[in-house]
Amino acid sequence: MPNPILVEVTRGDLVESVHRGAVAVADTQGVIRFALGDVETPIYTRSSLKPIQALPLLETGAVDAFAVSDQEVALACASHSGEAMHTERVAAWLARIGCSEADLICGPQSPRYEPTSQAMAATQQKPSRLHNNCSGKHAGFLTVAKHLGAPIADYVAIGHPVQQAVLKAVTRLSGYSDPAWGIDGCAAPNFALPLAAFARALARLAGHQTPGATRILRAMTTYPELVAGTGRHGTALMRAANGQAAVKVGAEGVYAAMLPGLGLGIALKIDDGAMRGAETAITVILEKLKVIAANAGLAHVPVINTRGTIVGERRAAAALRGIEL
């Protein structure tokens, strides 16, 4: 059976496009409190996995050995926009551990933040590896490698001690052994989990059930602009939640949330990979859980044409509107 339609986009009086997907909500005991759609087929967790990929930074003691700040922990969990507040902090972090941009294995990437991209184009400055949205995650990997005395040249290899530490964190928290893996956009391994297992892992983070969870949650909710960027959906969600939700977007329509006050983890995936569908779905779920106010203006997004006229909207479909959490 196909996954249900979670989000629809209208134009005039008609629904023009739809986004199918699935969602799982788990508690700290590993119980699936809510499921909609297929939550048992593994999906690549993409950048939504970053809070778990950051755990070895905390659990190995590297965070203390190299005086890693909460702002840098937030960057280790980030898919940032390549703004100066991101790149300058990552550069300083690398210098402090005796590394440089050249040690980052992620490739150069144009900044997502348009004013930064425009300013760079005006001065003919080329994007660097620091601008890669995953540069903070890679700085975290390098910090762990340095602390463990492991080689830094191949820190993204699946057999490297850093990635093995990530894999152990993934399997320990999710309860899902031997996950499939593939290479993410930034060259690091990414692990595939069923949404149910991913939600369980996120709930255990939300419940502070592993060393480092408290620091990760604090860093993400205190510095959402570092986790995402200026004007980003994730930034707006965490600001609207006022510390009650740490959220993390991933490519291909994946979104994750940790709710420490409720002890819940949420994992969702939009089948067609559309980020607009994932953004609407996670927002509606957080509204249903009363983590953000229904009048925050984040769930219903107007469709606007080139003249600035509202011609439709993006909204939750009936299957998502009707759920009770």
Summary of the structure (lengths in Angstrom):
residues: 325
radius of gyration: 19.2
end to end distance: 23.3
largest distance: 62.0
contacts: 1205
relative contact order: 0.19
helix: 41%
strand: 20%
